[in-house]
Amino acid sequence: MDQLIKRMTQEPVWHKWVAANSTQAAKDGCISTTTKDGCISTTTKSGCIS
Amino acid sequence: MSTSAAHAPSAHAADRAPTAEELLGPTLHEEVVRHFSAEPDAPSAAVVRHRVRECLRYLYLVSRHPDRLGGLFLPVEQDIDEIWHYLILQTREYRELCEQRLPGGHFIHHRSISYGAYQEAPGRQTAAEEALRWIPLYTAEFGPFDADALPHWTIVRFLHDELHMSLTEISGLVDEAGTPDGPKAVPVRDHT
């Protein structure tokens, strides 16, 4: 494991690792592009909205 | 991510970790699969089921090992995070999942942070160790990574695609302490 950690922290490998995570992190906090789906309230299970 | 101290009886005692369907219940499980299968450009229902499975495995591990995994950067891909978001929005069911069905019995919080900001503070070595820390804990709980899990775990995919490690080699990585829980004291960080 120690050897693998050393390998991962080498400059070119580390940049690829950060990029691999940044691709997904960049989407954090984005709004959904899908259509609105039906929500239900926390107090009752009836009254859905489509 | 932060965690509470309250613990429910551990599902781990049953020898095997529960499946995603067992954790969510059949109704919510199918609802989640249906929701993500209906999205534009959705993969097959089989792939969606694997995503749901890996999302629940991620939550299971965080619940079971809050001391080692709490606050670490999300180790799974964005598609899995979207499923987590969906579950969080079903607030009643999500609380029940966290507090009654997952082994730690504590609410699992969510927070967004970029990896660039996350890895700045601890430095590369610690951030790399944190990313690798998931692997032995996963294999101890669920067995070796398979081809269906590979695309969804960022570190596994990275080791496979960039460092050309086989799934057998990846799954063979062992905790430095030699046990899934390990005696090393690892500070919990503030972010997921």
gemmi code that builds the backbone of each chain (N, CA, C; Angstrom):
import gemmi

chains = {
    "A": [
        ("MET", (0.826, -1.206, 0.000), (0.000, 0.000, 0.000), (0.861, 1.258, 0.000)),
        ("ASP", (1.953, 1.234, 0.777), (2.838, 2.403, 0.834), (3.433, 2.716, -0.545)),
        ("GLN", (3.818, 1.659, -1.251), (4.388, 1.854, -2.588), (3.351, 2.446, -3.537)),
        ("LEU", (2.139, 1.986, -3.387), (1.072, 2.499, -4.248), (0.789, 3.965, -3.935)),
        ("ILE", (0.831, 4.309, -2.666), (0.640, 5.721, -2.285), (1.735, 6.577, -2.900)),
        ("LYS", (2.971, 6.092, -2.820), (4.080, 6.851, -3.417), (3.881, 7.020, -4.922)),
        ("ARG", (3.421, 5.952, -5.539), (3.212, 6.010, -6.990), (2.104, 7.008, -7.335)),
        ("MET", (1.058, 6.998, -6.534), (-0.062, 7.904, -6.804), (0.323, 9.364, -6.621)),
        ("THR", (1.258, 9.625, -5.717), (1.602, 11.024, -5.429), (2.670, 11.586, -6.361)),
        ("GLN", (3.169, 10.740, -7.268), (4.113, 11.256, -8.259), (3.392, 12.250, -9.177)),
        ("GLU", (4.106, 13.274, -9.576), (3.507, 14.428, -10.248), (2.499, 14.069, -11.360)),
        ("PRO", (2.915, 13.337, -12.395), (1.959, 13.118, -13.491), (0.761, 12.266, -13.070)),
        ("VAL", (1.020, 11.285, -12.206), (-0.080, 10.414, -11.750), (-1.053, 11.218, -10.895)),
        ("TRP", (-0.491, 12.067, -10.018), (-1.348, 12.838, -9.125), (-2.248, 13.784, -9.912)),
        ("HIS", (-1.700, 14.391, -10.941), (-2.509, 15.307, -11.744), (-3.669, 14.563, -12.401)),
        ("LYS", (-3.404, 13.349, -12.839), (-4.485, 12.550, -13.433), (-5.532, 12.199, -12.374)),
        ("TRP", (-5.056, 11.917, -11.154), (-5.981, 11.564, -10.082), (-6.874, 12.751, -9.723)),
        ("VAL", (-6.274, 13.911, -9.602), (-7.070, 15.109, -9.298), (-8.070, 15.360, -10.422)),
        ("ALA", (-7.631, 15.167, -11.659), (-8.532, 15.371, -12.791), (-9.687, 14.376, -12.754)),
        ("ALA", (-9.388, 13.134, -12.383), (-10.438, 12.107, -12.317), (-11.502, 12.487, -11.304)),
        ("ASN", (-11.089, 13.131, -10.237), (-12.047, 13.541, -9.210), (-12.687, 14.889, -9.527)),
        ("SER", (-11.954, 15.729, -10.193), (-12.481, 17.056, -10.502), (-13.590, 16.979, -11.533)),
        ("THR", (-13.537, 15.977, -12.381), (-14.589, 15.813, -13.369), (-15.931, 15.648, -12.697)),
        ("GLN", (-15.934, 14.842, -11.639), (-17.211, 14.637, -10.961), (-17.503, 15.773, -9.991)),
        ("ALA", (-16.456, 16.322, -9.369), (-16.705, 17.378, -8.393), (-17.271, 18.612, -9.077)),
        ("ALA", (-16.879, 18.806, -10.334), (-17.351, 19.984, -11.047), (-18.863, 19.987, -11.185)),
        ("LYS", (-19.449, 18.805, -11.087), (-20.901, 18.713, -11.228), (-21.620, 18.899, -9.902)),
        ("ASP", (-20.848, 18.958, -8.815), (-21.463, 19.143, -7.505), (-22.268, 20.420, -7.474)),
        ("GLY", (-23.416, 20.334, -6.917), (-24.226, 21.523, -6.726), (-24.968, 21.975, -7.968)),
        ("CYS", (-24.849, 21.242, -9.052), (-25.571, 21.602, -10.269), (-27.044, 21.262, -10.126)),
        ("ILE", (-27.864, 21.963, -10.871), (-29.275, 21.594, -10.886), (-29.464, 20.448, -11.854)),
        ("SER", (-30.508, 19.702, -11.624), (-30.758, 18.554, -12.470), (-31.287, 18.993, -13.820)),
        ("THR", (-30.920, 18.241, -14.834), (-31.439, 18.556, -16.164), (-32.654, 17.718, -16.494)),
        ("THR", (-33.032, 16.870, -15.577), (-34.190, 16.021, -15.840), (-35.470, 16.767, -15.503)),
        ("THR", (-36.564, 16.247, -16.000), (-37.853, 16.879, -15.733), (-38.230, 16.699, -14.280)),
        ("LYS", (-39.054, 17.598, -13.771), (-39.498, 17.508, -12.386), (-40.320, 16.250, -12.174)),
        ("ASP", (-40.063, 15.627, -11.075), (-40.832, 14.432, -10.760), (-41.737, 14.734, -9.571)),
        ("GLY", (-42.602, 13.817, -9.236), (-43.555, 14.074, -8.168), (-42.925, 14.022, -6.789)),
        ("CYS", (-43.166, 15.035, -5.967), (-42.676, 15.061, -4.599), (-43.826, 14.812, -3.640)),
        ("ILE", (-43.501, 14.330, -2.474), (-44.510, 14.202, -1.427), (-43.991, 14.894, -0.188)),
        ("SER", (-44.887, 15.376, 0.640), (-44.469, 16.110, 1.830), (-44.009, 15.138, 2.906)),
        ("THR", (-43.396, 15.681, 3.936), (-42.896, 14.832, 5.012), (-44.002, 14.465, 5.991)),
        ("THR", (-45.079, 15.239, 5.988), (-46.094, 15.019, 7.012), (-47.173, 14.054, 6.568)),
        ("THR", (-47.531, 14.117, 5.326), (-48.532, 13.170, 4.853), (-48.000, 12.476, 3.616)),
        ("LYS", (-48.499, 11.322, 3.358), (-48.042, 10.581, 2.191), (-48.989, 10.764, 1.021)),
        ("SER", (-50.027, 11.553, 1.226), (-50.962, 11.783, 0.127), (-50.648, 13.110, -0.531)),
        ("GLY", (-51.373, 13.415, -1.570), (-51.222, 14.714, -2.196), (-49.980, 14.841, -3.051)),
        ("CYS", (-49.715, 13.863, -3.855), (-48.546, 13.930, -4.740), (-48.750, 14.959, -5.839)),
        ("ILE", (-47.671, 15.487, -6.297), (-47.707, 16.419, -7.434), (-46.889, 15.805, -8.551)),
        ("SER", (-47.452, 15.728, -9.705), (-46.714, 15.105, -10.802), (-45.914, 16.157, -11.554)),
    ],
    "B": [
        ("MET", (-18.992, 15.523, 5.940), (-19.952, 14.625, 6.554), (-19.707, 14.568, 8.042)),
        ("SER", (-20.731, 14.556, 8.803), (-20.569, 14.359, 10.227), (-21.489, 13.234, 10.666)),
        ("THR", (-21.206, 12.688, 11.802), (-21.978, 11.545, 12.254), (-22.393, 11.723, 13.697)),
        ("SER", (-23.462, 11.062, 14.069), (-23.898, 11.111, 15.454), (-23.373, 9.888, 16.187)),
        ("ALA", (-23.521, 9.891, 17.481), (-22.948, 8.808, 18.274), (-23.900, 7.633, 18.453)),
        ("ALA", (-25.195, 7.843, 18.200), (-26.162, 6.777, 18.459), (-25.953, 5.626, 17.485)),
        ("HIS", (-26.028, 4.414, 17.991), (-25.827, 3.240, 17.147), (-27.000, 2.280, 17.274)),
        ("ALA", (-27.446, 1.781, 16.139), (-28.489, 0.755, 16.124), (-27.809, -0.606, 16.120)),
        ("PRO", (-28.565, -1.672, 16.376), (-27.975, -3.003, 16.300), (-27.363, -3.234, 14.925)),
        ("SER", (-26.209, -3.848, 14.885), (-25.493, -4.006, 13.634), (-26.079, -5.108, 12.770)),
        ("ALA", (-26.294, -4.781, 11.498), (-26.734, -5.792, 10.535), (-25.580, -6.702, 10.161)),
        ("HIS", (-24.363, -6.311, 10.532), (-23.190, -7.087, 10.161), (-23.180, -8.448, 10.822)),
        ("ALA", (-23.888, -8.551, 11.921), (-23.896, -9.811, 12.645), (-24.507, -10.927, 11.816)),
        ("ALA", (-25.207, -10.591, 10.780), (-25.884, -11.605, 9.970), (-24.956, -12.236, 8.943)),
        ("ASP", (-23.657, -12.084, 9.082), (-22.654, -12.728, 8.231), (-22.445, -12.045, 6.898)),
        ("ARG", (-23.463, -11.562, 6.295), (-23.291, -10.870, 5.024), (-24.013, -9.539, 5.092)),
        ("ALA", (-23.473, -8.608, 4.332), (-24.117, -7.296, 4.290), (-25.437, -7.420, 3.550)),
        ("PRO", (-26.444, -6.682, 3.972), (-27.730, -6.742, 3.264), (-27.610, -6.162, 1.866)),
        ("THR", (-28.486, -6.607, 1.002), (-28.496, -6.092, -0.369), (-29.138, -4.712, -0.398)),
        ("ALA", (-28.994, -4.050, -1.537), (-29.617, -2.726, -1.705), (-31.128, -2.830, -1.538)),
        ("GLU", (-31.704, -3.879, -2.076), (-33.159, -4.042, -1.981), (-33.582, -4.280, -0.531)),
        ("GLU", (-32.777, -5.018, 0.191), (-33.095, -5.247, 1.606), (-32.976, -3.955, 2.407)),
        ("LEU", (-32.005, -3.129, 2.070), (-31.801, -1.886, 2.813), (-32.892, -0.862, 2.502)),
        ("LEU", (-33.260, -0.789, 1.235), (-34.238, 0.229, 0.834), (-35.667, -0.257, 0.953)),
        ("GLY", (-35.843, -1.562, 0.938), (-37.185, -2.121, 0.799), (-37.504, -2.206, -0.684)),
        ("PRO", (-38.298, -3.192, -1.076), (-38.530, -3.413, -2.513), (-39.204, -2.237, -3.209)),
        ("THR", (-40.086, -1.539, -2.511), (-40.828, -0.449, -3.163), (-39.899, 0.710, -3.521)),
        ("LEU", (-39.141, 1.192, -2.539), (-38.234, 2.318, -2.808), (-37.130, 1.904, -3.764)),
        ("HIS", (-36.666, 0.675, -3.623), (-35.611, 0.201, -4.525), (-36.074, 0.261, -5.975)),
        ("GLU", (-37.260, -0.250, -6.224), (-37.770, -0.231, -7.598), (-38.039, 1.188, -8.066)),
        ("GLU", (-38.484, 2.015, -7.133), (-38.741, 3.419, -7.467), (-37.453, 4.108, -7.927)),
        ("VAL", (-36.387, 3.854, -7.210), (-35.097, 4.460, -7.566), (-34.634, 3.951, -8.928)),
        ("VAL", (-34.720, 2.658, -9.116), (-34.287, 2.079, -10.400), (-35.125, 2.653, -11.539)),
        ("ARG", (-36.421, 2.747, -11.308), (-37.317, 3.264, -12.351), (-36.986, 4.730, -12.660)),
        ("HIS", (-36.749, 5.495, -11.613), (-36.455, 6.923, -11.794), (-35.209, 7.130, -12.647)),
        ("PHE", (-34.139, 6.429, -12.314), (-32.880, 6.653, -13.026), (-32.838, 5.928, -14.371)),
        ("SER", (-33.703, 4.939, -14.533), (-33.788, 4.281, -15.842), (-34.563, 5.144, -16.834)),
        ("ALA", (-35.382, 6.051, -16.312), (-36.215, 6.891, -17.179), (-35.527, 8.176, -17.593)),
        ("GLU", (-34.328, 8.429, -17.067), (-33.634, 9.664, -17.426), (-33.163, 9.622, -18.880)),
        ("PRO", (-33.034, 10.804, -19.488), (-32.478, 10.831, -20.855), (-31.084, 10.190, -20.865)),
        ("ASP", (-30.821, 9.409, -21.869), (-29.523, 8.730, -22.019), (-29.220, 7.776, -20.863)),
        ("ALA", (-30.259, 7.281, -20.235), (-30.053, 6.339, -19.135), (-29.452, 5.040, -19.660)),
        ("PRO", (-28.598, 4.414, -18.862), (-28.106, 3.086, -19.257), (-29.207, 2.049, -19.032)),
        ("SER", (-28.863, 0.810, -19.242), (-29.852, -0.248, -19.039), (-30.241, -0.328, -17.567)),
        ("ALA", (-31.397, -0.945, -17.333), (-31.854, -1.102, -15.945), (-30.845, -1.911, -15.135)),
        ("ALA", (-30.158, -2.826, -15.804), (-29.153, -3.640, -15.096), (-28.027, -2.752, -14.573)),
        ("VAL", (-27.582, -1.807, -15.392), (-26.517, -0.891, -14.951), (-27.030, 0.010, -13.838)),
        ("VAL", (-28.254, 0.478, -13.973), (-28.826, 1.320, -12.917), (-28.887, 0.542, -11.603)),
        ("ARG", (-29.254, -0.719, -11.687), (-29.300, -1.539, -10.463), (-27.913, -1.659, -9.837)),
        ("HIS", (-26.905, -1.772, -10.670), (-25.542, -1.837, -10.130), (-25.151, -0.511, -9.487)),
        ("ARG", (-25.586, 0.583, -10.089), (-25.302, 1.891, -9.489), (-25.968, 1.998, -8.118)),
        ("VAL", (-27.215, 1.565, -8.060), (-27.931, 1.614, -6.772), (-27.221, 0.722, -5.759)),
        ("ARG", (-26.790, -0.445, -6.208), (-26.075, -1.363, -5.322), (-24.818, -0.708, -4.764)),
        ("GLU", (-24.053, -0.062, -5.635), (-22.802, 0.546, -5.168), (-23.061, 1.768, -4.302)),
        ("CYS", (-24.131, 2.481, -4.564), (-24.490, 3.609, -3.701), (-24.785, 3.107, -2.288)),
        ("LEU", (-25.550, 2.036, -2.208), (-25.884, 1.495, -0.880), (-24.658, 0.888, -0.211)),
        ("ARG", (-23.754, 0.342, -1.001), (-22.507, -0.184, -0.422), (-21.652, 0.947, 0.133)),
        ("TYR", (-21.629, 2.056, -0.601), (-20.905, 3.240, -0.102), (-21.498, 3.693, 1.232)),
        ("LEU", (-22.818, 3.824, 1.279), (-23.458, 4.285, 2.515), (-23.255, 3.272, 3.640)),
        ("TYR", (-23.279, 2.004, 3.299), (-23.075, 0.952, 4.304), (-21.680, 1.091, 4.931)),
        ("LEU", (-20.684, 1.301, 4.077), (-19.310, 1.408, 4.586), (-19.139, 2.652, 5.457)),
        ("VAL", (-19.711, 3.771, 5.017), (-19.614, 4.992, 5.827), (-20.290, 4.776, 7.179)),
        ("SER", (-21.426, 4.107, 7.145), (-22.162, 3.861, 8.388), (-21.381, 2.933, 9.313)),
        ("ARG", (-20.767, 1.931, 8.731), (-20.079, 0.917, 9.528), (-18.725, 1.392, 10.053)),
        ("HIS", (-18.084, 2.281, 9.305), (-16.739, 2.738, 9.688), (-16.679, 4.267, 9.771)),
        ("PRO", (-17.493, 4.872, 10.600), (-17.492, 6.347, 10.648), (-16.151, 6.907, 11.087)),
        ("ASP", (-15.424, 6.147, 11.895), (-14.131, 6.640, 12.374), (-13.089, 6.656, 11.267)),
        ("ARG", (-13.207, 5.762, 10.312), (-12.211, 5.662, 9.250), (-12.661, 6.323, 7.954)),
        ("LEU", (-13.969, 6.353, 7.705), (-14.436, 6.811, 6.400), (-15.262, 8.086, 6.465)),
        ("GLY", (-15.705, 8.464, 7.648), (-16.509, 9.669, 7.769), (-15.719, 10.896, 7.346)),
        ("GLY", (-16.317, 11.715, 6.516), (-15.678, 12.954, 6.111), (-14.720, 12.832, 4.950)),
        ("LEU", (-14.565, 11.636, 4.409), (-13.670, 11.482, 3.255), (-14.382, 11.884, 1.968)),
        ("PHE", (-13.585, 12.248, 0.990), (-14.145, 12.659, -0.288), (-14.904, 11.495, -0.925)),
        ("LEU", (-15.982, 11.851, -1.589), (-16.829, 10.832, -2.216), (-15.988, 9.918, -3.106)),
        ("PRO", (-15.967, 8.618, -2.813), (-15.096, 7.726, -3.578), (-15.755, 7.161, -4.828)),
        ("VAL", (-17.014, 7.491, -4.999), (-17.760, 6.936, -6.137), (-18.054, 8.039, -7.147)),
        ("GLU", (-18.505, 7.631, -8.311), (-18.717, 8.569, -9.402), (-19.980, 9.406, -9.199)),
        ("GLN", (-20.093, 10.424, -10.027), (-21.206, 11.363, -9.891), (-22.562, 10.687, -10.052)),
        ("ASP", (-22.635, 9.668, -10.894), (-23.910, 8.962, -11.070), (-24.396, 8.354, -9.754)),
        ("ILE", (-23.445, 7.909, -8.944), (-23.804, 7.339, -7.645), (-24.235, 8.454, -6.695)),
        ("ASP", (-23.547, 9.579, -6.780), (-23.905, 10.722, -5.944), (-25.339, 11.166, -6.234)),
        ("GLU", (-25.718, 11.121, -7.514), (-27.094, 11.514, -7.878), (-28.118, 10.596, -7.217)),
        ("ILE", (-27.773, 9.325, -7.130), (-28.680, 8.385, -6.455), (-28.749, 8.718, -4.969)),
        ("TRP", (-27.605, 9.053, -4.377), (-27.586, 9.455, -2.968), (-28.470, 10.688, -2.773)),
        ("HIS", (-28.331, 11.668, -3.660), (-29.179, 12.866, -3.569), (-30.655, 12.483, -3.605)),
        ("TYR", (-30.992, 11.587, -4.514), (-32.396, 11.169, -4.637), (-32.884, 10.546, -3.326)),
        ("LEU", (-32.055, 9.701, -2.748), (-32.455, 9.047, -1.487), (-32.600, 10.079, -0.369)),
        ("ILE", (-31.697, 11.042, -0.321), (-31.770, 12.077, 0.718), (-33.095, 12.827, 0.638)),
        ("LEU", (-33.559, 13.036, -0.579), (-34.803, 13.792, -0.751), (-36.028, 13.018, -0.278)),
        ("GLN", (-35.925, 11.730, -0.195), (-37.019, 10.930, 0.410), (-36.729, 10.925, 1.911)),
        ("THR", (-36.976, 12.040, 2.555), (-36.397, 12.303, 3.870), (-36.764, 11.265, 4.929)),
        ("ARG", (-38.023, 10.868, 4.933), (-38.438, 9.899, 5.961), (-37.711, 8.564, 5.769)),
        ("GLU", (-37.729, 8.104, 4.514), (-37.101, 6.815, 4.219), (-35.585, 6.877, 4.413)),
        ("TYR", (-35.002, 8.050, 4.069), (-33.550, 8.175, 4.210), (-33.149, 8.139, 5.684)),
        ("ARG", (-33.907, 8.831, 6.508), (-33.593, 8.790, 7.940), (-33.726, 7.363, 8.481)),
        ("GLU", (-34.784, 6.686, 8.050), (-34.977, 5.303, 8.504), (-33.837, 4.412, 8.019)),
        ("LEU", (-33.413, 4.622, 6.779), (-32.279, 3.861, 6.242), (-31.046, 4.073, 7.119)),
        ("CYS", (-30.738, 5.325, 7.389), (-29.523, 5.645, 8.150), (-29.600, 5.117, 9.583)),
        ("GLU", (-30.712, 5.361, 10.213), (-30.786, 5.141, 11.651), (-31.271, 3.745, 12.038)),
        ("GLN", (-31.930, 3.065, 11.105), (-32.478, 1.756, 11.475), (-31.972, 0.604, 10.633)),
        ("ARG", (-31.494, 0.886, 9.428), (-31.112, -0.240, 8.562), (-29.610, -0.352, 8.324)),
        ("LEU", (-28.950, 0.768, 8.291), (-27.488, 0.712, 8.112), (-26.828, 0.374, 9.448)),
        ("PRO", (-25.658, -0.241, 9.407), (-25.101, -0.834, 10.636), (-24.698, 0.156, 11.722)),
        ("GLY", (-24.338, 1.383, 11.342), (-23.901, 2.346, 12.352), (-25.040, 3.007, 13.098)),
        ("GLY", (-26.196, 3.048, 12.464), (-27.373, 3.615, 13.109), (-27.339, 5.123, 13.280)),
        ("HIS", (-26.515, 5.814, 12.517), (-26.456, 7.274, 12.630), (-26.776, 7.915, 11.289)),
        ("PHE", (-27.310, 9.121, 11.362), (-27.655, 9.865, 10.154), (-26.383, 10.204, 9.380)),
        ("ILE", (-26.403, 9.981, 8.099), (-25.245, 10.284, 7.263), (-25.524, 11.574, 6.501)),
        ("HIS", (-24.763, 12.595, 6.822), (-24.946, 13.892, 6.190), (-24.210, 13.960, 4.859)),
        ("HIS", (-24.548, 14.960, 4.094), (-23.929, 15.168, 2.786), (-23.479, 16.611, 2.684)),
        ("ARG", (-22.316, 16.799, 2.069), (-21.836, 18.158, 1.821), (-21.062, 18.161, 0.510)),
        ("SER", (-21.198, 19.217, -0.227), (-20.490, 19.321, -1.501), (-19.182, 20.080, -1.327)),
        ("ILE", (-18.147, 19.602, -1.983), (-16.845, 20.276, -1.971), (-16.083, 19.806, -3.197)),
        ("SER", (-15.278, 20.681, -3.765), (-14.477, 20.273, -4.921), (-13.264, 19.483, -4.437)),
        ("TYR", (-12.765, 18.585, -5.276), (-11.606, 17.801, -4.863), (-10.375, 18.682, -4.709)),
        ("GLY", (-10.290, 19.704, -5.536), (-9.164, 20.625, -5.425), (-9.069, 21.237, -4.039)),
        ("ALA", (-10.213, 21.662, -3.505), (-10.232, 22.247, -2.160), (-10.000, 21.176, -1.103)),
        ("TYR", (-10.552, 20.004, -1.350), (-10.455, 18.918, -0.377), (-9.013, 18.481, -0.147)),
        ("GLN", (-8.258, 18.306, -1.231), (-6.926, 17.701, -1.101), (-5.852, 18.712, -0.726)),
        ("GLU", (-6.212, 19.995, -0.714), (-5.229, 21.017, -0.383), (-4.724, 20.890, 1.046)),
        ("ALA", (-5.653, 20.748, 1.977), (-5.288, 20.779, 3.392), (-4.406, 19.602, 3.821)),
        ("PRO", (-4.803, 18.367, 3.530), (-4.001, 17.253, 4.044), (-2.744, 16.981, 3.246)),
        ("GLY", (-2.721, 17.394, 1.992), (-1.578, 17.083, 1.150), (-1.778, 15.773, 0.405)),
        ("ARG", (-0.922, 15.547, -0.574), (-1.106, 14.406, -1.483), (-1.091, 13.058, -0.783)),
        ("GLN", (-0.100, 12.873, 0.061), (0.076, 11.540, 0.647), (-1.158, 11.121, 1.444)),
        ("THR", (-1.653, 12.035, 2.267), (-2.835, 11.712, 3.062), (-4.050, 11.532, 2.171)),
        ("ALA", (-4.198, 12.399, 1.180), (-5.349, 12.289, 0.289), (-5.308, 10.979, -0.498)),
        ("ALA", (-4.121, 10.563, -0.901), (-3.994, 9.288, -1.613), (-4.337, 8.125, -0.689)),
        ("GLU", (-3.831, 8.189, 0.530), (-4.133, 7.110, 1.492), (-5.630, 7.045, 1.763)),
        ("GLU", (-6.259, 8.202, 1.858), (-7.703, 8.224, 2.107), (-8.481, 7.594, 0.960)),
        ("ALA", (-8.029, 7.845, -0.255), (-8.715, 7.264, -1.412), (-8.567, 5.749, -1.439)),
        ("LEU", (-7.373, 5.280, -1.059), (-7.110, 3.833, -1.072), (-7.746, 3.117, 0.109)),
        ("ARG", (-8.058, 3.872, 1.148), (-8.576, 3.274, 2.387), (-9.878, 2.507, 2.167)),
        ("TRP", (-10.658, 2.924, 1.155), (-11.949, 2.273, 0.909), (-11.807, 0.833, 0.459)),
        ("ILE", (-10.713, 0.544, -0.236), (-10.627, -0.735, -0.950), (-10.651, -1.946, -0.014)),
        ("PRO", (-9.754, -2.034, 0.975), (-9.813, -3.220, 1.848), (-11.094, -3.293, 2.669)),
        ("LEU", (-11.657, -2.135, 2.998), (-12.911, -2.153, 3.758), (-14.055, -2.672, 2.888)),
        ("TYR", (-14.041, -2.290, 1.623), (-15.055, -2.779, 0.685), (-14.945, -4.286, 0.498)),
        ("THR", (-13.735, -4.752, 0.214), (-13.574, -6.176, -0.080), (-13.856, -7.036, 1.151)),
        ("ALA", (-13.545, -6.515, 2.337), (-13.850, -7.275, 3.550), (-15.355, -7.437, 3.730)),
        ("GLU", (-16.095, -6.468, 3.264), (-17.547, -6.484, 3.463), (-18.297, -7.160, 2.322)),
        ("PHE", (-17.854, -6.902, 1.101), (-18.641, -7.320, -0.066), (-17.895, -8.278, -0.991)),
        ("GLY", (-16.660, -8.606, -0.673), (-15.890, -9.465, -1.552), (-15.144, -8.635, -2.584)),
        ("PRO", (-14.442, -9.301, -3.501), (-13.615, -8.586, -4.470), (-14.453, -7.663, -5.361)),
        ("PHE", (-13.827, -6.594, -5.815), (-14.478, -5.742, -6.807), (-14.686, -6.558, -8.079)),
        ("ASP", (-15.860, -6.423, -8.659), (-16.113, -7.110, -9.924), (-16.303, -6.077, -11.033)),
        ("ALA", (-16.505, -6.590, -12.227), (-16.611, -5.692, -13.388), (-17.822, -4.767, -13.279)),
        ("ASP", (-18.836, -5.192, -12.553), (-20.034, -4.359, -12.410), (-19.805, -3.207, -11.427)),
        ("ALA", (-18.884, -3.396, -10.499), (-18.587, -2.340, -9.522), (-17.500, -1.398, -10.037)),
        ("LEU", (-16.615, -1.922, -10.853), (-15.443, -1.171, -11.330), (-15.743, 0.245, -11.830)),
        ("PRO", (-16.736, 0.439, -12.702), (-16.916, 1.787, -13.265), (-17.376, 2.825, -12.253)),
        ("HIS", (-17.865, 2.381, -11.119), (-18.539, 3.300, -10.202), (-17.665, 3.800, -9.058)),
        ("TRP", (-16.519, 3.167, -8.833), (-15.608, 3.579, -7.751), (-14.409, 4.262, -8.391)),
        ("THR", (-14.280, 5.540, -8.138), (-13.276, 6.348, -8.833), (-11.867, 5.808, -8.637)),
        ("ILE", (-11.522, 5.433, -7.416), (-10.166, 4.955, -7.156), (-9.921, 3.615, -7.845)),
        ("VAL", (-10.926, 2.775, -7.877), (-10.768, 1.464, -8.516), (-10.588, 1.634, -10.020)),
        ("ARG", (-11.407, 2.488, -10.588), (-11.302, 2.732, -12.020), (-9.950, 3.365, -12.363)),
        ("PHE", (-9.505, 4.252, -11.493), (-8.212, 4.916, -11.727), (-7.074, 3.910, -11.673)),
        ("LEU", (-7.070, 3.079, -10.657), (-6.002, 2.085, -10.537), (-6.023, 1.130, -11.727)),
        ("HIS", (-7.215, 0.797, -12.171), (-7.363, -0.139, -13.284), (-6.962, 0.506, -14.611)),
        ("ASP", (-7.473, 1.701, -14.865), (-7.273, 2.330, -16.178), (-5.930, 3.041, -16.299)),
        ("GLU", (-5.518, 3.702, -15.234), (-4.309, 4.529, -15.322), (-3.058, 3.803, -14.836)),
        ("LEU", (-3.199, 2.990, -13.805), (-2.025, 2.279, -13.278), (-2.021, 0.816, -13.715)),
        ("HIS", (-3.013, 0.466, -14.520), (-3.065, -0.854, -15.160), (-3.028, -2.012, -14.152)),
        ("MET", (-3.708, -1.829, -13.058), (-3.822, -2.917, -12.076), (-5.064, -3.747, -12.391)),
        ("SER", (-4.949, -5.050, -12.205), (-6.105, -5.919, -12.429), (-7.057, -5.829, -11.236)),
        ("LEU", (-8.282, -6.263, -11.445), (-9.243, -6.272, -10.337), (-8.758, -7.176, -9.204)),
        ("THR", (-8.063, -8.248, -9.570), (-7.517, -9.141, -8.543), (-6.463, -8.431, -7.711)),
        ("GLU", (-5.592, -7.694, -8.388), (-4.555, -6.940, -7.659), (-5.183, -5.873, -6.772)),
        ("ILE", (-6.184, -5.182, -7.317), (-6.840, -4.117, -6.550), (-7.535, -4.710, -5.323)),
        ("SER", (-8.240, -5.782, -5.552), (-8.986, -6.393, -4.442), (-8.051, -7.021, -3.416)),
        ("GLY", (-6.812, -7.268, -3.825), (-5.838, -7.866, -2.911), (-5.133, -6.851, -2.026)),
        ("LEU", (-5.384, -5.578, -2.250), (-4.771, -4.559, -1.396), (-5.290, -4.714, 0.025)),
        ("VAL", (-4.368, -4.718, 0.955), (-4.777, -4.936, 2.346), (-4.532, -3.685, 3.169)),
        ("ASP", (-5.350, -3.583, 4.193), (-5.190, -2.503, 5.161), (-3.820, -2.638, 5.804)),
        ("GLU", (-3.157, -1.505, 6.030), (-1.833, -1.550, 6.658), (-1.871, -2.229, 8.011)),
        ("ALA", (-3.008, -2.096, 8.673), (-3.133, -2.694, 9.996), (-3.515, -4.170, 9.901)),
        ("GLY", (-3.891, -4.624, 8.699), (-4.218, -6.024, 8.519), (-5.637, -6.400, 8.869)),
        ("THR", (-6.412, -5.474, 9.367), (-7.804, -5.759, 9.689), (-8.673, -4.659, 9.110)),
        ("PRO", (-9.922, -4.985, 8.783), (-10.789, -3.967, 8.206), (-10.927, -2.740, 9.094)),
        ("ASP", (-10.959, -2.919, 10.403), (-11.173, -1.784, 11.281), (-9.858, -1.132, 11.687)),
        ("GLY", (-8.794, -1.913, 11.672), (-7.465, -1.390, 11.927), (-7.344, -0.551, 13.170)),
        ("PRO", (-6.238, -0.624, 13.860), (-6.075, 0.140, 15.089), (-5.629, 1.571, 14.879)),
        ("LYS", (-5.295, 1.930, 13.632), (-4.788, 3.280, 13.411), (-5.841, 4.319, 13.757)),
        ("ALA", (-5.467, 5.302, 14.491), (-6.380, 6.405, 14.784), (-6.391, 7.360, 13.597)),
        ("VAL", (-7.534, 7.508, 12.975), (-7.632, 8.349, 11.798), (-8.625, 9.466, 12.076)),
        ("PRO", (-8.182, 10.701, 11.988), (-9.104, 11.797, 12.278), (-10.218, 11.885, 11.247)),
        ("VAL", (-11.413, 12.195, 11.728), (-12.541, 12.399, 10.828), (-12.463, 13.810, 10.284)),
        ("ARG", (-12.626, 13.924, 8.987), (-12.570, 15.245, 8.371), (-13.969, 15.804, 8.193)),
        ("ASP", (-14.030, 17.019, 7.763), (-15.289, 17.756, 7.751), (-16.097, 17.612, 6.474)),
        ("HIS", (-15.554, 16.949, 5.485), (-16.231, 16.960, 4.197), (-16.408, 15.563, 3.639)),
        ("THR", (-17.389, 15.455, 2.737), (-17.587, 14.223, 2.002), (-17.345, 14.474, 0.535)),
    ],
}
model = gemmi.Model(1)
for chain_id, residues in chains.items():
    chain = gemmi.Chain(chain_id)
    for i, (resn, *xyz) in enumerate(residues, 1):
        res = gemmi.Residue()
        res.name, res.seqid = resn, gemmi.SeqId(i, " ")
        for name, pos in zip(("N", "CA", "C"), xyz):
            atom = gemmi.Atom()
            atom.name, atom.element = name, gemmi.Element(name[0])
            atom.pos, atom.b_iso = gemmi.Position(*pos), 0.0
            res.add_atom(atom)
        chain.add_residue(res)
    model.add_chain(chain)
structure = gemmi.Structure()
structure.add_model(model)
structure.setup_entities()
